[in-house]
Amino acid sequence: MYPSTHSPLLVESLLPVEMPLPLPLSAVAKRAPAQLTHILKLRASRIFLSSLLLWLLLYAYCRTRFWRDPHSAFFQEAHVYDLDYSLYREREGTHFLARHNAPTTRPGEEFHYHYTKNNSEGGSETPAVCVAIVTVRREQDTYFDASVGSLLEGLTEHERKPLHLSVLFADIDPAVHPSWGQKWVERLVDQVGGYNVSAEQLEDLRKWEAERNFYRKGVFDYIYALRTCQGVNAPYTLIFEDDIILATGWFARTLKSLAEISRREAGANQGHSHAAKNQKPWLYLRLFYTETALGWSSADFAYEHMPLIFLTLTALSFTALYFLQRSRRFQPLHLDTPSILVISLLCIPAFTALAYMVGKYNLMPLRGVVQMNKFGCCTQGLLFPAQQVDRLIGFLEDRGHGQTDSLIEEYADLNGLNRYAVALPLLQHVGLKSSRDNTDVNTQSTWAFWFETNKPEALRREHAELLGDADVQQMLELPCPRLP
């Protein structure tokens, strides 16, 4: 029953199985060039290599073109904080103040117009804009002189007259401030002084200053500046910090922006559409914002649904190429399946990723007057319509302490108020050393990353054109009635 040990079948099964011998390395090396040549001749390979070369070229271009956006993959921190246009304006502003700071004489003939304060002629006229600056002595660098110099330098006489400039020296002893008592302050500023408060309030301020309690003192100073401008009866109040540099033509661009907002408001009031009926009143016009707060966020559909974007583009490209392949009309394209897979699964996702790497602000830069109800940062330059100021003051007094910019945003959100911004920003925040014990990281993030690219000649030409603009001329007309 059992097979004999000499059975041919058993003997054959016990023989060792012959395994194919591996090719010698020399043989593999000889075949490799031929195989590589064959692979490179494939249409899919040529498409892949061409796309890779194009992607690398675009990547190199992006590194030189899109490095200012703090949310870009190409951001270069080493040079983005270098001062360029700000230094130019600082020199202009400093020279302007120096010419008005002579001990005994006032400059006259050397200027293209006789520079006057708002109240030097026709003091009964109501200014169009009250500008208030709160300044304190800083331990290291001081930016106040350059701030005021850049604010005033370049203004025409027709622009200066509707401006009322008020300066609060917000030290308990204003004499400790290096600019206190300077001749140019007396000659160029309409209203200047220290605190005019009760003895009890002065003691509170003295305590907050000694404790470096900027959350309380900062809010108090902002309220003080707002109240000062309310007393001037101007239809608009503009609050600046003391560590800024303003661009040439800033006031004309501000007036042009106000005219644009007025048109929007008028259109909303006269409109009958659902959007017009839901148009909200506005709280402020922002002259400064930082792109630090304007990166991709969950509010952006393209960011929130990034996987969906990639899958959709991949699927659409594959479907489109597949139908092209099946169409006789596009047979000359010679689209084979490997080529379609390379394009839809590798090339399309790679170039889509590069677009995200460029950064949101580079892809969608802001221009003109834009609504900025979210992500607007800081109080370097905010302009308020007078009819909103009293209620804002009441809110800030109720809160009493906190970060002023956050409190203003809270007030706007609670009352459903729109907020606008001028793009590009009209000023730079140069105070990288904070007067409020803030960290260098936080102060560096308060930066207008494209401001330094401004060109002086281009801004001067724009300024001259705006002075001839009908909207700006209308806004400059005096007297200017206060808004109801």
C-alpha positions as CSV (number, residue, x, y, z in Angstrom):
1,M,0.0,0.0,0.0
2,Y,2.8,2.4,0.7
3,P,5.1,3.5,-2.0
4,S,8.5,2.0,-2.1
5,T,11.4,4.1,-1.2
6,H,12.7,3.4,-4.6
7,S,9.5,4.8,-6.2
8,P,10.4,7.2,-9.0
9,L,7.8,9.7,-7.8
10,L,9.3,9.9,-4.4
11,V,12.8,10.2,-5.6
12,E,11.8,13.0,-7.9
13,S,10.1,14.9,-5.1
14,L,13.1,14.6,-3.0
15,L,15.4,16.2,-5.6
16,P,16.4,19.8,-4.8
17,V,14.4,22.5,-6.6
18,E,16.5,24.6,-9.0
19,M,16.2,28.3,-8.1
20,P,16.9,31.0,-10.7
21,L,20.3,32.5,-10.1
22,P,20.3,36.3,-9.6
23,L,21.8,38.4,-12.3
24,P,25.4,39.5,-11.6
25,L,25.7,43.2,-10.7
26,S,27.6,43.8,-13.9
27,A,24.7,42.6,-15.9
28,V,22.3,44.8,-14.0
29,A,24.6,47.8,-14.5
30,K,24.7,47.1,-18.3
31,R,20.9,46.9,-18.5
32,A,20.2,50.0,-16.3
33,P,21.0,52.7,-18.9
34,A,18.7,51.0,-21.4
35,Q,15.9,50.7,-18.8
36,L,16.4,54.3,-17.7
37,T,16.3,55.5,-21.3
38,H,13.1,53.6,-21.8
39,I,11.5,55.1,-18.7
40,L,12.6,58.6,-19.8
41,K,11.0,58.1,-23.2
42,L,7.7,57.5,-21.6
43,R,5.3,60.5,-21.9
44,A,4.4,60.3,-18.3
45,S,8.1,60.7,-17.3
46,R,8.6,63.7,-19.5
47,I,5.5,65.3,-18.0
48,F,6.7,64.6,-14.5
49,L,10.2,66.0,-15.1
50,S,8.9,69.1,-16.9
51,S,6.5,69.8,-14.1
52,L,9.2,69.3,-11.5
53,L,11.4,71.7,-13.2
54,L,8.6,74.3,-13.5
55,W,7.7,73.8,-9.8
56,L,11.3,74.3,-8.7
57,L,11.6,77.5,-10.8
58,L,8.3,78.8,-9.3
59,Y,9.6,77.9,-5.9
60,A,12.8,79.9,-6.4
61,Y,10.7,82.9,-7.8
62,C,8.4,82.8,-4.8
63,R,11.4,83.0,-2.4
64,T,12.4,86.3,-3.9
65,R,8.9,87.7,-4.4
66,F,6.7,86.6,-1.5
67,W,9.0,86.8,1.5
68,R,7.2,89.7,3.3
69,D,4.0,87.8,4.2
70,P,4.5,86.5,7.8
71,H,2.2,83.5,7.0
72,S,4.0,82.6,3.8
73,A,6.3,79.6,3.7
74,F,8.9,82.0,2.1
75,F,8.8,84.5,5.0
76,Q,12.3,85.9,5.7
77,E,12.5,87.4,9.2
78,A,16.1,88.4,8.7
79,H,15.2,91.5,6.6
80,V,11.5,92.1,6.9
81,Y,11.9,94.5,9.8
82,D,14.5,96.6,8.1
83,L,13.4,100.2,7.9
84,D,13.4,101.7,4.4
85,Y,10.6,104.2,3.6
86,S,10.1,104.8,7.4
87,L,13.7,106.1,7.6
88,Y,13.1,108.4,4.7
89,R,10.0,109.8,6.3
90,E,11.7,110.0,9.7
91,R,14.4,112.2,8.2
92,E,11.8,114.4,6.5
93,G,9.8,114.8,9.7
94,T,12.9,115.5,11.8
95,H,14.2,118.1,9.4
96,F,10.7,119.7,9.3
97,L,10.6,120.1,13.1
98,A,14.2,121.3,13.3
99,R,13.4,124.2,11.0
100,H,10.6,125.2,13.3
101,N,12.6,124.8,16.5
102,A,14.9,127.9,16.3
103,P,15.0,129.7,19.6
104,T,14.1,133.2,18.5
105,T,12.8,133.1,14.9
106,R,10.0,131.4,13.1
107,P,10.6,129.9,9.6
108,G,8.8,131.8,6.8
109,E,10.3,132.5,3.5
110,E,12.1,129.2,3.1
111,F,8.8,127.3,3.0
112,H,6.4,126.9,0.1
113,Y,3.7,128.2,2.3
114,H,3.4,130.0,5.6
115,Y,2.8,127.2,8.0
116,T,0.0,127.9,10.5
117,K,-1.9,126.1,13.2
118,N,-5.6,125.4,12.8
119,N,-6.6,128.1,15.3
120,S,-4.2,130.8,14.2
121,E,-6.6,132.2,11.7
122,G,-10.4,132.1,11.9
123,G,-10.4,130.4,15.2
124,S,-14.2,130.1,15.1
125,E,-14.0,127.6,12.3
126,T,-14.7,124.0,13.2
127,P,-12.0,121.6,12.2
128,A,-12.8,118.6,10.0
129,V,-10.6,116.2,12.0
130,C,-9.3,116.4,15.6
131,V,-6.0,114.5,15.8
132,A,-4.9,113.5,19.3
133,I,-1.6,112.0,20.3
134,V,-0.8,110.5,23.7
135,T,2.9,110.4,24.5
136,V,5.0,109.2,27.4
137,R,8.7,109.3,28.2
138,R,10.4,106.1,27.1
139,E,13.4,104.6,28.8
140,Q,15.4,104.1,25.6
141,D,14.4,105.3,22.1
142,T,11.9,108.1,21.7
143,Y,9.7,108.3,18.6
144,F,7.4,111.2,19.3
145,D,9.3,113.9,17.4
146,A,9.4,111.7,14.3
147,S,5.8,110.8,14.7
148,V,4.6,114.4,14.7
149,G,7.1,115.5,12.1
150,S,5.9,112.8,9.6
151,L,2.3,113.8,10.4
152,L,2.8,117.4,9.5
153,E,5.5,117.3,6.9
154,G,4.1,117.5,3.4
155,L,0.7,118.8,4.3
156,T,-0.4,121.8,2.2
157,E,-1.9,124.8,3.9
158,H,-5.3,123.8,2.7
159,E,-4.8,120.4,4.4
160,R,-3.4,121.8,7.7
161,K,-6.2,124.2,8.4
162,P,-9.0,121.6,8.9
163,L,-6.7,119.7,11.3
164,H,-6.8,120.3,15.0
165,L,-3.7,118.7,16.6
166,S,-3.8,117.9,20.3
167,V,-1.0,116.4,22.3
168,L,-1.3,114.9,25.8
169,F,2.0,114.5,27.7
170,A,0.8,111.6,29.8
171,D,3.5,111.6,32.5
172,I,2.5,112.8,35.9
173,D,5.4,115.3,35.5
174,P,5.3,116.2,31.8
175,A,8.7,117.9,32.2
176,V,10.4,114.5,32.2
177,H,9.5,114.1,28.6
178,P,12.3,115.2,26.3
179,S,10.0,117.1,23.9
180,W,8.2,119.0,26.7
181,G,8.8,122.8,26.2
182,Q,10.3,122.5,22.8
183,K,9.7,125.5,20.5
184,W,8.3,123.4,17.7
185,V,5.6,122.0,20.0
186,E,4.4,125.5,20.9
187,R,4.5,126.6,17.2
188,L,3.0,123.6,15.5
189,V,0.6,121.9,17.9
190,D,-2.8,123.4,18.4
191,Q,-3.4,122.1,21.9
192,V,-0.8,120.7,24.3
193,G,-0.5,120.0,28.0
194,G,-0.5,117.5,30.7
195,Y,-3.3,116.1,32.8
196,N,-6.1,118.5,33.8
197,V,-7.8,116.3,36.3
198,S,-8.9,116.4,40.0
199,A,-6.5,115.7,42.8
200,E,-8.1,112.3,43.4
201,Q,-7.7,111.3,39.8
202,L,-4.1,112.5,39.7
203,E,-3.3,110.3,42.7
204,D,-4.8,107.3,40.9
205,L,-2.7,108.1,37.8
206,R,0.4,108.5,40.0
207,K,-0.2,105.1,41.5
208,W,-0.8,103.4,38.1
209,E,2.3,105.0,36.7
210,A,4.4,103.8,39.6
211,E,3.0,100.3,39.4
212,R,3.3,100.4,35.6
213,N,-0.4,99.4,35.4
214,F,-0.8,100.1,31.7
215,Y,-4.2,98.3,31.6
216,R,-5.8,101.0,33.7
217,K,-3.7,104.0,32.7
218,G,-3.8,103.2,29.0
219,V,-7.6,103.1,29.0
220,F,-7.7,106.3,31.0
221,D,-5.4,108.1,28.6
222,Y,-7.4,106.9,25.6
223,I,-10.6,108.2,27.2
224,Y,-8.9,111.5,28.0
225,A,-7.8,111.9,24.3
226,L,-11.3,111.1,23.1
227,R,-12.8,113.6,25.4
228,T,-10.4,116.3,24.4
229,C,-11.4,115.9,20.8
230,Q,-15.1,115.9,21.6
231,G,-14.5,119.3,23.1
232,V,-13.2,120.6,19.8
233,N,-16.5,119.7,18.1
234,A,-14.9,118.1,15.0
235,P,-17.0,115.6,13.1
236,Y,-14.1,113.1,13.2
237,T,-11.6,112.1,15.9
238,L,-8.3,110.5,15.1
239,I,-6.2,109.0,17.8
240,F,-2.5,108.2,17.1
241,E,0.1,106.5,19.3
242,D,3.5,108.2,19.7
243,D,5.6,105.6,17.9
244,I,4.5,105.8,14.3
245,I,5.7,107.1,11.0
246,L,3.1,108.4,8.6
247,A,3.3,108.3,4.8
248,T,3.3,111.3,2.5
249,G,-0.3,112.1,1.6
250,W,-1.8,110.3,4.5
251,F,-4.4,112.9,5.2
252,A,-5.7,113.2,1.6
253,R,-6.0,109.4,1.5
254,T,-7.9,109.4,4.8
255,L,-10.3,112.0,3.5
256,K,-10.8,110.0,0.3
257,S,-11.5,106.9,2.3
258,L,-14.1,108.8,4.4
259,A,-15.8,109.9,1.3
260,E,-16.0,106.3,0.1
261,I,-17.5,105.2,3.5
262,S,-20.0,108.1,3.2
263,R,-21.1,106.8,-0.2
264,R,-21.5,103.3,1.1
265,E,-23.6,104.6,4.1
266,A,-25.7,106.7,1.8
267,G,-26.3,103.8,-0.6
268,A,-27.3,101.6,2.3
269,N,-29.8,104.2,3.6
270,Q,-31.4,104.6,0.2
271,G,-31.3,101.0,-0.8
272,H,-34.2,98.6,-0.6
273,S,-32.3,95.3,-0.9
274,H,-31.9,93.0,2.0
275,A,-28.2,93.7,2.2
276,A,-28.8,97.4,2.2
277,K,-31.3,97.2,5.0
278,N,-28.9,95.2,7.1
279,Q,-26.0,97.6,6.6
280,K,-24.6,98.4,10.0
281,P,-23.3,101.8,11.2
282,W,-19.5,102.0,11.5
283,L,-17.3,102.6,14.5
284,Y,-13.9,103.5,13.1
285,L,-11.6,103.7,10.1
286,R,-8.3,102.0,10.7
287,L,-5.2,103.7,9.3
288,F,-2.9,100.9,10.4
289,Y,-3.2,97.1,10.5
290,T,-0.8,94.3,10.5
291,E,-0.7,91.4,8.1
292,T,0.2,89.2,11.1
293,A,-3.5,88.8,11.8
294,L,-4.5,88.2,8.2
295,G,-3.3,84.7,7.4
296,W,-5.3,81.6,6.6
297,S,-7.9,80.9,9.2
298,S,-10.9,78.7,9.8
299,A,-13.1,81.5,8.4
300,D,-11.6,80.8,4.9
301,F,-13.3,78.1,3.0
302,A,-10.1,77.2,1.1
303,Y,-8.3,76.7,4.4
304,E,-11.1,75.0,6.5
305,H,-11.7,72.6,3.6
306,M,-8.2,72.1,2.4
307,P,-8.4,68.3,2.0
308,L,-11.6,68.8,0.0
309,I,-9.9,71.3,-2.2
310,F,-7.1,68.9,-3.0
311,L,-9.4,66.0,-3.6
312,T,-11.7,68.1,-5.8
313,L,-8.9,69.4,-8.0
314,T,-7.4,65.9,-8.3
315,A,-10.7,64.4,-9.2
316,L,-11.6,67.2,-11.7
317,S,-8.3,67.0,-13.4
318,F,-8.4,63.2,-13.7
319,T,-12.0,63.3,-15.0
320,A,-11.2,66.0,-17.6
321,L,-8.1,64.3,-18.8
322,Y,-9.8,60.9,-19.0
323,F,-12.5,62.4,-21.3
324,L,-9.9,64.1,-23.4
325,Q,-8.2,60.8,-23.7
326,R,-11.4,59.1,-24.9
327,S,-12.2,61.9,-27.3
328,R,-11.1,61.5,-30.9
329,R,-10.7,65.2,-31.3
330,F,-7.9,65.2,-28.8
331,Q,-6.1,62.1,-29.9
332,P,-3.0,64.1,-31.0
333,L,-2.3,64.8,-27.3
334,H,-1.5,61.1,-26.9
335,L,-2.8,61.1,-23.3
336,D,-2.0,57.6,-21.9
337,T,-3.1,56.4,-18.5
338,P,0.3,56.9,-16.8
339,S,0.4,60.5,-18.0
340,I,-3.1,61.1,-16.6
341,L,-2.1,59.7,-13.3
342,V,1.1,61.7,-13.0
343,I,-0.8,65.0,-13.8
344,S,-3.8,64.4,-11.5
345,L,-2.1,62.6,-8.6
346,L,1.3,64.4,-8.5
347,C,1.4,67.7,-10.5
348,I,-2.0,69.2,-9.6
349,P,-1.5,68.6,-5.8
350,A,2.1,69.9,-5.9
351,F,1.1,73.2,-7.6
352,T,-1.9,73.5,-5.3
353,A,0.3,73.2,-2.3
354,L,2.6,75.8,-3.7
355,A,-0.3,78.2,-3.9
356,Y,-1.1,77.7,-0.2
357,M,2.6,78.2,0.6
358,V,2.6,81.6,-1.0
359,G,0.3,82.9,1.7
360,K,-3.2,84.3,1.8
361,Y,-2.2,88.0,1.8
362,N,0.1,87.5,-1.2
363,L,-2.7,85.8,-3.1
364,M,-5.5,88.2,-2.0
365,P,-3.9,91.6,-1.0
366,L,-6.2,94.3,0.4
367,R,-6.7,97.5,-1.5
368,G,-8.8,100.6,-0.9
369,V,-11.4,100.8,1.9
370,V,-12.0,97.3,3.2
371,Q,-14.3,96.1,5.9
372,M,-12.2,94.6,8.8
373,N,-14.7,93.4,11.5
374,K,-12.2,90.7,12.4
375,F,-8.5,90.4,12.7
376,G,-7.9,94.2,12.9
377,C,-5.1,94.8,15.3
378,C,-3.9,97.6,17.5
379,T,-4.6,101.3,18.2
380,Q,-1.7,102.9,16.3
381,G,-4.2,105.0,14.2
382,L,-8.0,104.9,14.6
383,L,-10.5,107.5,13.3
384,F,-13.9,107.6,14.9
385,P,-17.0,109.5,13.7
386,A,-18.0,111.9,16.5
387,Q,-21.5,110.4,17.0
388,Q,-19.9,107.2,18.2
389,V,-17.4,108.6,20.6
390,D,-19.6,109.4,23.6
391,R,-21.0,105.9,23.8
392,L,-17.5,104.4,23.3
393,I,-16.2,106.6,26.2
394,G,-19.0,105.3,28.4
395,F,-18.2,101.7,27.6
396,L,-14.5,102.2,28.3
397,E,-15.2,103.9,31.6
398,D,-17.4,101.0,32.6
399,R,-14.7,98.5,31.9
400,G,-12.0,100.6,33.5
401,H,-9.0,98.5,32.6
402,G,-7.8,96.1,29.9
403,Q,-6.1,96.2,26.5
404,T,-7.6,99.3,24.8
405,D,-7.8,97.7,21.3
406,S,-9.5,94.6,22.6
407,L,-12.0,96.7,24.5
408,I,-12.8,98.7,21.4
409,E,-13.4,95.5,19.4
410,E,-15.6,94.1,22.2
411,Y,-17.7,97.3,22.1
412,A,-18.0,97.1,18.3
413,D,-19.1,93.4,18.5
414,L,-21.6,94.0,21.2
415,N,-23.2,96.8,19.2
416,G,-23.0,95.3,15.8
417,L,-20.8,98.1,14.3
418,N,-18.8,97.8,11.1
419,R,-15.1,98.6,11.1
420,Y,-13.1,99.7,8.1
421,A,-9.5,99.9,7.2
422,V,-7.4,101.8,4.6
423,A,-5.3,99.4,2.5
424,L,-2.4,99.7,2.3
425,P,-1.7,101.1,5.8
426,L,-1.0,104.8,5.9
427,L,1.5,104.5,8.8
428,Q,4.2,102.2,10.3
429,H,4.6,101.2,13.9
430,V,8.3,101.8,14.5
431,G,8.2,101.4,18.2
432,L,9.7,97.9,18.3
433,K,10.7,98.6,21.9
434,S,7.4,98.9,23.7
435,S,6.6,101.6,26.3
436,R,4.3,99.1,28.0
437,D,6.7,96.3,29.0
438,N,5.5,94.2,26.0
439,T,7.7,91.5,24.6
440,D,9.8,91.9,21.5
441,V,7.8,89.2,19.8
442,N,4.5,91.0,20.3
443,T,5.9,94.4,19.2
444,Q,7.4,92.9,16.1
445,S,4.1,91.3,15.2
446,T,2.6,94.9,15.2
447,W,4.2,95.7,11.9
448,A,2.9,96.7,8.5
449,F,5.0,94.4,6.4
450,W,4.6,96.2,3.1
451,F,4.8,99.8,4.3
452,E,8.6,99.9,3.8
453,T,8.1,99.2,0.0
454,N,6.5,102.6,-0.5
455,K,8.3,104.9,-3.0
456,P,8.6,108.6,-2.1
457,E,8.1,109.9,-5.6
458,A,5.1,107.7,-6.3
459,L,3.4,108.8,-3.1
460,R,4.1,112.5,-3.9
461,R,2.5,112.1,-7.3
462,E,-0.5,110.3,-5.7
463,H,-0.8,113.1,-3.1
464,A,-0.9,115.7,-5.8
465,E,-3.6,113.8,-7.7
466,L,-5.7,113.4,-4.6
467,L,-5.6,117.1,-3.8
468,G,-7.3,117.6,-7.1
469,D,-9.9,115.0,-6.4
470,A,-13.5,116.3,-6.0
471,D,-14.1,114.1,-2.9
472,V,-11.0,115.3,-1.1
473,Q,-11.7,119.0,-2.0
474,Q,-15.2,118.7,-0.7
475,M,-13.9,117.1,2.6
476,L,-11.4,119.9,3.0
477,E,-14.0,122.7,2.7
478,L,-14.5,124.8,5.8
479,P,-16.4,125.4,8.0
480,C,-17.2,121.8,8.6
481,P,-20.5,121.1,10.5
482,R,-20.5,118.4,13.1
483,L,-22.4,115.3,12.2
484,P,-25.7,114.7,14.0
